[in-house]
Amino acid sequence: FFDNGEPCIEVECGENKALLYINKLCQGSKGPSIRYRGEWLTPNEFQFVSGRETAKDWKRSIRHKGKSLKTLMSKGILQVHPPICDCPGCRISSPVVRLLLIIFLFKGV
């Protein structure tokens, strides 16, 4: 379904339920793509607050209608962008962009 025009799906991890915004999933575990109790969380953070902090793979821990995100990804239903992606979502949380921003802020380039 859509929330404010953005495609999203309901997900659960443990007892917690949240919304996964598909277009924000581009950075996988690095970018905040899950809306839980009004806060944006990365998949790893959602896994942590759901009591699954020792789990090693968020793709297996987080589920949609009983199916793991790993299963949905393997079927091509959900996709994470490659590490070298240059889309706006990936650029925002890119370490290179953050480094350039820090240099800009401190050197006034």
Buried (B, 14 or more C-beta within 10 A) or exposed (E): EEEEEEEBBEBBBBEBEBBBBBEBBBBBBBBBBBBBEEEBBBBBBBBBBBEBEEBEBBBBBBBBEEEBBBBBBEEEEBEBBEEEEEEEBBEEBBEEEEEEEEEEEEEEE
